[in-house]
Amino acid sequence: MGFLDDFGMNFDDVKEAGFDVPDGFYTFVTSGGRIQDGTSTDPDAVKFVIDYNLFDENDEAVGQTGEWFTIAERDENGEPVVTPKAKQSLGYLKTALINLGFKGGDLNGVDLDDLEGIRGTLQLKTTPGKKGGAFQNVRNVKLATPEAAKAAPARRAPATQPTTAKKNPFAKPAS
């Protein structure tokens, strides 16, 4: 008899801890951008989030992920201020937007809705945090070719059990 028996539970119905989508390469369709005012670990930060719906090599929906950027931090009066941390993060956001196909001169006009329906491939990679824990990061974002983007219909990814590719099935063969 196990300790969970007293509660009418067992581990068969419990999902292991970790990220919803395992590390690997996926196709994506962006579902937009959003502003997140504070998080549980960083309540004074104002974050910009790019949301991605993810699909495996068989075009099966595997879940969602987001790419987070600190765009400001609130001062003692609650006013947003661009701190050195935010300024560095804004540089990463600029790179992310350029990788999603926005032109450098047009970045100031990008709206949250402009981030809907962009297609491509990306890699999820888990790295250890500086203060313990782990973070799953979005890396190697590549836009789909115009032909591939037109062929795939836009859709939202339902929350499902993930399957991942063992290698990048979308990579171009070496020339």
C-alpha positions, 0 to 999 in steps of 0.5 A: 500500500502506497502513501497516495492510497489514503487519498484515492490517488495513484501516479498513473494519472500524474504527468511528470514535471517539466515543460508541456512541449519537449525540446526539439524543432517544430513548425509554428504559426504565431498567434499574436503578441501581448503585453504582460504587466508583471509576473510571479517572479518579476512583479515590476517588469512589463513584458512583451510576449510573442505567442507561438502555436507549435506543430510536429513533423507530421503537422500535428499540433503539440502545444504552445510556447511564448518568447518573453522580453522585458520592455520596462520595469516599474519604478517606486511610483509604479511608472514604467522605466527603461532600465539597463535590463529592459534596454538589453531585452529590447535588443533581443526583441528587435532581433526576434521581430526582424527574424519574424520578417519585419523590416528594421525601419518598420519596427516602430509601427508593429502592432500586436495583431501584426504578429498573427499568422506568421509561419516558420520553424523554431527550436525549443531548448532548455537551459539551466537558470542562474539561480536554479531551475530551468528555462525553455527558450525559443531559438533558431526562428526561421520564416517559412518560404512563401510557398509553404506559408500559403499551403498551410492553413492558419489554425490554433494548436489545442493542448495535446500530448506532444511528440517531437522530432529527433532532428530538424525535419525542416532543415535544408540539406547541406549544399 
